[in-house]
Amino acid sequence: MVTLTESFGNEYGNQDGYDVVVVGGGAAGLSAALVLGRARRRTLVVDAGEPRNAPSAHMHGYLSRDGMAPADFLAVGREEIARYGVELVRDRALTASRDTDPMPGAPDGFAVTLASGRTVHARHLVVATGLRDELPPLPGLAERFGRDVIHCPYCHGWESRDLPTGVLATSQLSAHQALMVTQWSGDVRLFLNEVPESDLAAEDRRRLAAAGVEVVPGEVTGLVVTDDRLTGVRLGDGTVHDRAVLYVAPRAVPRDELLTALGAEMRETPFGRYPVIDERGLTSVPGLWAAGNASGFAEQVVNAASRGYRAGATINGELLFADLDAKAADLDAKAAEPA
């Protein structure tokens, strides 16, 4: 028996037609693909191989996977989706548009052009392209990011507990980051760097004082590294503050080119521009879904996997009922034909 899923790929002829194309091979994309593969949906994952957490040696807070290396986590995910016939290509999606040459039964599908020159077609499109972290242009910062220069206490706080800790201010929100970090260390200094001291809200000042956070004005000009370990933060006046770990909030740059090209409604947040989605991950464009850090700044690995799962399950239902409605309409039309 040929299933509905199999028929679309076969009818399209060149095998570039899919029920679902997932752009992004991180936790969100692989999770969506796993659900879709198990639902016997013809699914393609396009993975550029640029996971956000690549600099980190371990990931944390994911029940049963705590401490696992991100690369190992993704390798397991790729093995799992392969069991269910999901295809994965190492490629980059350059553009996406509404399909002018749609698959049979998918008039509102999408065409996605890849860097390799291939164009693939999908009835539904999941964008799980994530974001990239743009660090302040401080010498040595990028080289140590994910090691002793970190950004998330929930990801790295336990491993950095009780160490002399610094927080490099990048905006007024950095005061909140410094306060959060005090849960993991009693020795925290907030380096204001280019943030004027007058920009700190009165409430933040009171809380910082209550938490014992030392506020250090002045520009930060560099890091002190000894034997490949962070040992200090240097200010413009030459003074060095002994620190073993430094938190910094990168500027989040969402990879939203495909969403923008397809006309998805976007919203501005303090952490960047993200698509407007419903609770399932559906954007304002029918058939276009966003999951993981493509849908919001604060999606940790476990949240991203959950988002992908929900999108995948919902898409399968959408496809199923669309196919059944089309079949029912055909049956009604045949029944209405003269005998």
The 8 nearest C-alpha neighbors of each residue, nearest first, counted from 0:
[[1, 2, 5, 3, 6, 4, 39, 9],
 [2, 0, 5, 6, 3, 4, 9, 7],
 [1, 3, 5, 4, 6, 0, 39, 7],
 [4, 2, 6, 5, 1, 7, 322, 40],
 [3, 5, 2, 40, 6, 7, 41, 39],
 [6, 4, 2, 3, 7, 8, 1, 9],
 [5, 7, 9, 3, 4, 8, 10, 2],
 [8, 6, 10, 9, 5, 4, 11, 3],
 [7, 9, 16, 11, 14, 6, 10, 5],
 [10, 8, 6, 12, 11, 7, 5, 14],
 [11, 9, 12, 7, 8, 6, 103, 102],
 [10, 12, 8, 9, 16, 13, 102, 7],
 [11, 13, 10, 9, 14, 8, 15, 16],
 [14, 12, 15, 11, 16, 9, 8, 10],
 [13, 15, 8, 16, 12, 11, 9, 17],
 [16, 14, 119, 13, 120, 17, 8, 118],
 [15, 17, 120, 8, 14, 11, 121, 119],
 [18, 16, 121, 19, 41, 42, 120, 8],
 [17, 19, 122, 41, 121, 42, 40, 123],
 [20, 18, 123, 42, 121, 17, 124, 122],
 [19, 21, 43, 124, 121, 42, 44, 125],
 [20, 22, 125, 44, 124, 43, 28, 126],
 [23, 21, 45, 126, 127, 44, 125, 128],
 [22, 24, 128, 127, 46, 28, 45, 25],
 [25, 23, 46, 28, 29, 44, 45, 26],
 [26, 24, 28, 27, 23, 29, 50, 73],
 [25, 27, 304, 29, 28, 303, 30, 300],
 [28, 26, 307, 304, 303, 291, 30, 25],
 [27, 29, 24, 31, 23, 25, 127, 30],
 [28, 30, 32, 26, 31, 24, 27, 25],
 [29, 31, 307, 33, 27, 308, 304, 32],
 [32, 30, 307, 311, 308, 28, 34, 29],
 [31, 33, 29, 35, 30, 34, 36, 28],
 [32, 34, 80, 30, 36, 35, 31, 29],
 [35, 33, 37, 31, 32, 36, 311, 312],
 [36, 34, 38, 32, 40, 37, 33, 311],
 [37, 35, 83, 39, 33, 38, 40, 34],
 [36, 38, 34, 39, 35, 83, 33, 40],
 [37, 39, 35, 36, 40, 34, 315, 312],
 [40, 38, 36, 37, 35, 41, 4, 83],
 [41, 39, 35, 36, 4, 38, 42, 18],
 [40, 42, 18, 17, 4, 39, 19, 85],
 [43, 41, 19, 85, 17, 40, 20, 18],
 [42, 44, 86, 20, 87, 85, 21, 45],
 [43, 45, 87, 21, 22, 20, 86, 46],
 [46, 44, 22, 88, 23, 90, 87, 89],
 [45, 47, 24, 23, 89, 48, 90, 88],
 [46, 48, 91, 90, 89, 49, 45, 23],
 [49, 47, 46, 50, 89, 24, 90, 23],
 [48, 50, 47, 51, 53, 46, 25, 24],
 [51, 49, 53, 52, 48, 25, 129, 24],
 [50, 52, 53, 131, 49, 130, 129, 132],
 [51, 53, 50, 55, 54, 69, 145, 58],
 [52, 54, 50, 55, 51, 69, 70, 49],
 [55, 53, 145, 52, 56, 144, 146, 51],
 [56, 54, 145, 53, 57, 52, 146, 58],
 [55, 57, 68, 54, 69, 58, 145, 53],
 [58, 56, 68, 66, 67, 55, 69, 59],
 [59, 57, 66, 67, 69, 68, 65, 154],
 [58, 60, 65, 66, 154, 61, 57, 64],
 [59, 61, 65, 62, 154, 58, 153, 301],
 [62, 60, 65, 64, 301, 59, 63, 300],
 [61, 63, 64, 65, 60, 301, 59, 66],
 [64, 62, 65, 61, 60, 66, 67, 59],
 [65, 63, 61, 62, 67, 66, 59, 60],
 [66, 64, 59, 61, 67, 60, 63, 62],
 [67, 65, 57, 58, 59, 64, 68, 60],
 [66, 68, 57, 64, 65, 58, 69, 72],
 [67, 69, 57, 71, 70, 56, 58, 72],
 [70, 68, 72, 71, 57, 58, 67, 73],
 [69, 71, 73, 72, 68, 74, 53, 67],
 [72, 70, 74, 68, 69, 73, 75, 67],
 [73, 71, 69, 75, 70, 74, 68, 76],
 [72, 74, 76, 70, 75, 71, 77, 69],
 [75, 73, 71, 77, 76, 72, 70, 78],
 [76, 74, 78, 72, 73, 77, 79, 71],
 [77, 75, 73, 79, 78, 74, 29, 72],
 [76, 78, 74, 79, 80, 75, 73, 81],
 [79, 77, 75, 81, 76, 80, 74, 82],
 [78, 80, 76, 81, 77, 82, 75, 33],
 [81, 79, 33, 82, 77, 85, 83, 78],
 [80, 82, 84, 78, 85, 83, 79, 77],
 [83, 81, 80, 79, 84, 78, 85, 36],
 [84, 82, 36, 81, 80, 85, 37, 79],
 [83, 85, 81, 82, 86, 36, 80, 41],
 [86, 84, 42, 81, 80, 36, 83, 43],
 [85, 87, 43, 44, 84, 42, 88, 81],
 [88, 86, 44, 43, 45, 85, 89, 46],
 [89, 87, 45, 90, 46, 44, 86, 43],
 [90, 88, 46, 47, 45, 87, 48, 91],
 [91, 89, 47, 46, 88, 45, 114, 113],
 [90, 92, 47, 114, 113, 93, 46, 45],
 [91, 93, 113, 112, 94, 114, 111, 90],
 [94, 92, 113, 112, 114, 91, 95, 111],
 [95, 93, 112, 111, 92, 257, 96, 113],
 [96, 94, 111, 110, 257, 112, 260, 261],
 [97, 95, 110, 109, 261, 98, 111, 94],
 [96, 98, 109, 110, 108, 99, 107, 95],
 [97, 99, 109, 110, 101, 100, 108, 96],
 [98, 100, 101, 97, 110, 109, 96, 106],
 [101, 99, 98, 102, 110, 120, 106, 108],
 [102, 100, 98, 106, 99, 105, 108, 103],
 [101, 103, 105, 11, 104, 16, 100, 7],
 [104, 102, 105, 101, 7, 10, 106, 11],
 [103, 105, 106, 102, 322, 7, 325, 101],
 [104, 106, 102, 108, 103, 107, 122, 101],
 [107, 105, 101, 108, 104, 102, 103, 98],
 [108, 106, 105, 98, 97, 109, 122, 101],
 [107, 109, 122, 98, 105, 121, 106, 101],
 [110, 108, 98, 97, 121, 120, 96, 122],
 [109, 111, 120, 98, 96, 95, 119, 97],
 [112, 110, 95, 119, 118, 94, 120, 109],
 [111, 113, 118, 94, 93, 92, 117, 95],
 [114, 112, 92, 115, 117, 93, 116, 91],
 [113, 115, 91, 116, 93, 92, 90, 112],
 [114, 116, 113, 117, 90, 91, 112, 118],
 [117, 115, 114, 113, 118, 112, 93, 92],
 [116, 118, 113, 115, 112, 119, 114, 111],
 [119, 117, 112, 111, 113, 110, 116, 120],
 [120, 118, 15, 111, 110, 16, 117, 112],
 [119, 121, 110, 16, 109, 17, 15, 111],
 [122, 120, 17, 19, 109, 123, 18, 108],
 [121, 123, 108, 18, 105, 19, 109, 17],
 [124, 122, 286, 19, 121, 287, 108, 18],
 [123, 125, 287, 20, 19, 21, 288, 286],
 [126, 124, 288, 21, 289, 287, 22, 127],
 [125, 127, 289, 22, 128, 288, 21, 124],
 [128, 126, 23, 290, 28, 293, 129, 22],
 [127, 129, 23, 293, 126, 254, 22, 130],
 [130, 128, 292, 293, 127, 254, 291, 253],
 [129, 131, 253, 254, 252, 292, 293, 251],
 [130, 132, 252, 251, 51, 133, 253, 129],
 [131, 133, 251, 249, 250, 134, 252, 130],
 [134, 132, 250, 249, 251, 131, 135, 252],
 [133, 135, 249, 132, 136, 250, 141, 140],
 [134, 136, 137, 133, 249, 140, 169, 250],
 [137, 135, 134, 138, 140, 141, 139, 133],
 [136, 138, 135, 140, 221, 139, 220, 219],
 [139, 137, 140, 221, 136, 222, 220, 141],
 [138, 140, 142, 141, 137, 222, 143, 221],
 [139, 141, 142, 143, 138, 137, 144, 148],
 [142, 140, 144, 143, 139, 134, 138, 137],
 [143, 141, 139, 140, 144, 138, 145, 148],
 [144, 142, 146, 141, 148, 140, 147, 145],
 [143, 145, 148, 141, 146, 142, 149, 140],
 [144, 146, 55, 54, 149, 148, 143, 147],
 [147, 145, 143, 144, 148, 149, 55, 54],
 [148, 146, 244, 149, 143, 245, 145, 229],
 [149, 147, 144, 245, 143, 146, 246, 145],
 [150, 148, 246, 145, 144, 147, 247, 151],
 [149, 151, 246, 247, 248, 152, 148, 249],
 [152, 150, 154, 153, 155, 149, 156, 246],
 [153, 151, 156, 155, 154, 180, 150, 157],
 [152, 154, 151, 156, 155, 60, 59, 157],
 [153, 155, 151, 152, 59, 156, 58, 60],
 [156, 154, 152, 158, 157, 153, 151, 159],
 [157, 155, 152, 159, 158, 153, 160, 183],
 [158, 156, 160, 159, 155, 183, 152, 153],
 [157, 159, 156, 155, 160, 154, 161, 152],
 [160, 158, 156, 157, 162, 155, 161, 244],
 [159, 161, 183, 157, 184, 162, 158, 156],
 [162, 160, 184, 183, 185, 159, 163, 186],
 [161, 163, 160, 164, 159, 243, 184, 244],
 [164, 162, 242, 186, 243, 187, 244, 161],
 [165, 163, 187, 244, 242, 162, 245, 186],
 [164, 166, 245, 188, 187, 189, 246, 244],
 [165, 167, 246, 189, 245, 190, 247, 177],
 [168, 166, 190, 247, 246, 189, 169, 165],
 [169, 167, 191, 173, 170, 190, 192, 166],
 [168, 170, 173, 167, 248, 194, 171, 247],
 [171, 169, 172, 173, 168, 194, 174, 193],
 [170, 172, 173, 174, 199, 198, 194, 169],
 [171, 173, 170, 174, 175, 176, 169, 168],
 [174, 172, 176, 168, 175, 171, 170, 177],
 [173, 175, 177, 172, 176, 171, 178, 203],
 [174, 176, 178, 173, 177, 172, 179, 203],
 [175, 177, 173, 179, 174, 178, 180, 172],
 [178, 176, 174, 180, 175, 179, 166, 173],
 [177, 179, 175, 176, 180, 181, 174, 207],
 [180, 178, 176, 181, 177, 182, 175, 152],
 [179, 181, 177, 182, 178, 183, 152, 176],
 [182, 180, 184, 183, 179, 178, 185, 187],
 [181, 183, 180, 184, 179, 185, 178, 156],
 [182, 184, 160, 181, 180, 156, 161, 157],
 [185, 183, 161, 181, 186, 160, 182, 162],
 [184, 186, 181, 187, 161, 183, 211, 182],
 [187, 185, 163, 184, 164, 188, 162, 212],
 [186, 188, 164, 212, 165, 185, 163, 184],
 [189, 187, 213, 165, 212, 214, 166, 190],
 [188, 190, 166, 214, 215, 165, 191, 213],
 [191, 189, 215, 167, 192, 168, 166, 216],
 [190, 192, 168, 216, 194, 215, 193, 189],
 [191, 193, 218, 219, 217, 190, 194, 168],
 [194, 192, 218, 191, 195, 217, 169, 168],
 [193, 195, 191, 192, 170, 196, 168, 169],
 [196, 194, 197, 198, 193, 191, 199, 216],
 [195, 197, 198, 199, 194, 216, 191, 214],
 [196, 198, 195, 199, 200, 194, 201, 171],
 [199, 197, 196, 195, 200, 171, 194, 170],
 [200, 198, 197, 196, 171, 203, 201, 204],
 [199, 201, 203, 202, 198, 204, 197, 171],
 [200, 202, 204, 203, 205, 199, 206, 198],
 [201, 203, 205, 200, 204, 206, 199, 207],
 [202, 204, 206, 200, 201, 205, 207, 199],
 [205, 203, 201, 207, 202, 206, 208, 200],
 [206, 204, 208, 202, 203, 207, 209, 201],
 [205, 207, 209, 203, 208, 204, 210, 202],
 [208, 206, 210, 212, 204, 209, 205, 203],
 [207, 209, 211, 205, 206, 210, 212, 204],
 [208, 210, 206, 207, 211, 205, 212, 204],
 [211, 209, 207, 208, 212, 206, 181, 178],
 [210, 212, 208, 209, 207, 213, 185, 187],
 [213, 211, 207, 187, 188, 210, 208, 214],
 [212, 214, 188, 189, 215, 211, 187, 207],
 [213, 215, 189, 188, 212, 190, 216, 191],
 [214, 216, 190, 189, 191, 213, 217, 188],
 [217, 215, 191, 190, 192, 214, 196, 218],
 [218, 216, 192, 191, 219, 234, 215, 235],
 [217, 219, 192, 235, 234, 193, 220, 216],
 [218, 220, 234, 192, 233, 235, 221, 217],
 [221, 219, 234, 235, 233, 218, 137, 222],
 [222, 220, 233, 138, 219, 137, 232, 223],
 [221, 223, 232, 233, 231, 224, 139, 229],
 [222, 224, 231, 230, 232, 229, 225, 221],
 [225, 223, 229, 228, 230, 227, 222, 226],
 [224, 226, 228, 227, 230, 229, 223, 231],
 [227, 225, 228, 224, 229, 230, 223, 243],
 [226, 228, 225, 224, 229, 143, 230, 223],
 [229, 227, 225, 224, 226, 230, 147, 243],
 [228, 230, 224, 243, 231, 223, 225, 147],
 [231, 229, 243, 242, 224, 223, 241, 228],
 [230, 232, 241, 242, 223, 240, 222, 229],
 [231, 233, 222, 240, 239, 223, 221, 242],
 [234, 232, 239, 221, 222, 238, 220, 219],
 [235, 233, 219, 220, 237, 236, 238, 218],
 [234, 236, 237, 218, 220, 219, 233, 217],
 [235, 237, 234, 238, 217, 233, 218, 239],
 [238, 236, 235, 234, 233, 239, 220, 219],
 [237, 239, 234, 236, 233, 240, 235, 232],
 [238, 240, 233, 232, 231, 241, 234, 237],
 [241, 239, 232, 231, 242, 233, 238, 234],
 [240, 242, 231, 230, 239, 232, 243, 163],
 [243, 241, 231, 163, 230, 164, 244, 240],
 [242, 244, 230, 229, 163, 164, 162, 231],
 [245, 243, 147, 164, 242, 148, 165, 229],
 [246, 244, 165, 148, 166, 164, 149, 147],
 [245, 247, 166, 149, 150, 148, 165, 167],
 [246, 248, 150, 167, 166, 249, 149, 245],
 [247, 249, 150, 250, 169, 246, 173, 168],
 [250, 248, 134, 133, 132, 251, 247, 135],
 [249, 251, 133, 132, 252, 134, 248, 270],
 [250, 252, 132, 249, 131, 253, 133, 270],
 [251, 253, 131, 130, 132, 250, 254, 271],
 [254, 252, 130, 255, 293, 251, 129, 131],
 [253, 255, 130, 128, 256, 129, 252, 293],
 [254, 256, 258, 253, 257, 259, 293, 128],
 [255, 257, 259, 258, 254, 260, 94, 93],
 [258, 256, 260, 259, 255, 95, 94, 261],
 [259, 257, 255, 261, 263, 260, 256, 262],
 [258, 260, 262, 256, 261, 257, 263, 255],
 [259, 261, 257, 258, 262, 256, 95, 96],
 [260, 262, 258, 259, 263, 96, 257, 95],
 [263, 261, 259, 260, 264, 258, 284, 283],
 [264, 262, 258, 283, 284, 259, 261, 265],
 [263, 265, 275, 274, 283, 262, 266, 282],
 [264, 266, 274, 275, 273, 263, 272, 267],
 [267, 265, 273, 272, 274, 275, 268, 264],
 [266, 268, 272, 271, 273, 265, 269, 270],
 [267, 269, 270, 271, 272, 266, 273, 296],
 [268, 270, 271, 267, 272, 172, 296, 251],
 [271, 269, 268, 251, 296, 272, 250, 267],
 [270, 272, 268, 269, 267, 251, 273, 252],
 [271, 273, 267, 266, 268, 265, 274, 253],
 [272, 274, 265, 266, 294, 295, 271, 267],
 [275, 273, 265, 264, 276, 266, 294, 263],
 [274, 276, 265, 264, 282, 266, 273, 283],
 [277, 275, 282, 281, 280, 274, 278, 283],
 [276, 278, 280, 279, 281, 282, 275, 283],
 [277, 279, 280, 276, 281, 309, 306, 310],
 [278, 280, 277, 310, 281, 309, 313, 276],
 [279, 281, 276, 277, 289, 288, 278, 310],
 [282, 280, 288, 276, 277, 279, 287, 289],
 [283, 281, 276, 284, 288, 287, 275, 263],
 [282, 284, 263, 264, 285, 275, 281, 276],
 [285, 283, 282, 287, 263, 286, 262, 261],
 [286, 284, 287, 283, 282, 281, 107, 288],
 [285, 287, 123, 124, 284, 288, 122, 281],
 [288, 286, 124, 284, 285, 282, 125, 123],
 [287, 289, 281, 125, 280, 282, 126, 124],
 [290, 288, 126, 294, 280, 125, 127, 293],
 [291, 289, 127, 294, 306, 307, 293, 27],
 [290, 292, 303, 27, 293, 294, 298, 127],
 [291, 293, 129, 295, 294, 296, 298, 130],
 [294, 292, 129, 291, 127, 128, 290, 295],
 [293, 295, 292, 290, 289, 291, 273, 274],
 [296, 294, 292, 297, 293, 273, 298, 291],
 [295, 297, 292, 298, 270, 251, 294, 271],
 [296, 298, 295, 299, 292, 302, 291, 270],
 [299, 297, 302, 303, 292, 291, 296, 295],
 [300, 298, 302, 301, 303, 297, 291, 292],
 [301, 299, 303, 302, 26, 304, 298, 61],
 [300, 302, 304, 61, 303, 299, 305, 60],
 [303, 301, 305, 299, 298, 304, 300, 306],
 [302, 304, 291, 27, 300, 306, 305, 301],
 [305, 303, 27, 26, 307, 301, 30, 302],
 [306, 304, 302, 308, 303, 307, 309, 301],
 [307, 305, 303, 309, 308, 304, 290, 302],
 [306, 308, 31, 27, 30, 304, 310, 305],
 [309, 307, 31, 305, 311, 30, 306, 310],
 [308, 310, 306, 312, 307, 311, 279, 313],
 [309, 311, 307, 313, 308, 312, 279, 280],
 [312, 310, 31, 308, 314, 309, 313, 35],
 [311, 313, 315, 309, 314, 310, 308, 34],
 [314, 312, 310, 316, 315, 311, 309, 317],
 [315, 313, 317, 311, 316, 312, 310, 318],
 [314, 316, 318, 312, 313, 317, 319, 311],
 [317, 315, 319, 313, 314, 318, 320, 312],
 [316, 318, 314, 315, 319, 320, 321, 313],
 [319, 317, 321, 315, 316, 320, 322, 314],
 [318, 320, 316, 322, 321, 317, 315, 323],
 [319, 321, 323, 322, 317, 318, 324, 316],
 [322, 320, 318, 324, 323, 319, 317, 325],
 [323, 321, 325, 319, 320, 324, 318, 326],
 [322, 324, 320, 326, 325, 321, 327, 319],
 [323, 325, 327, 321, 326, 322, 320, 328],
 [326, 324, 322, 328, 323, 327, 321, 329],
 [327, 325, 323, 329, 328, 324, 322, 330],
 [326, 328, 324, 330, 329, 325, 323, 331],
 [329, 327, 331, 325, 326, 330, 324, 332],
 [330, 328, 332, 326, 327, 331, 333, 325],
 [329, 331, 327, 333, 332, 328, 334, 326],
 [332, 330, 328, 334, 329, 333, 327, 335],
 [333, 331, 329, 335, 334, 330, 328, 336],
 [334, 332, 330, 336, 335, 331, 329, 328],
 [333, 335, 331, 332, 336, 330, 337, 329],
 [334, 336, 332, 333, 331, 337, 330, 338],
 [337, 335, 333, 334, 338, 332, 331, 330],
 [338, 336, 335, 334, 333, 332, 331, 330],
 [337, 336, 335, 334, 333, 332, 331, 330]]
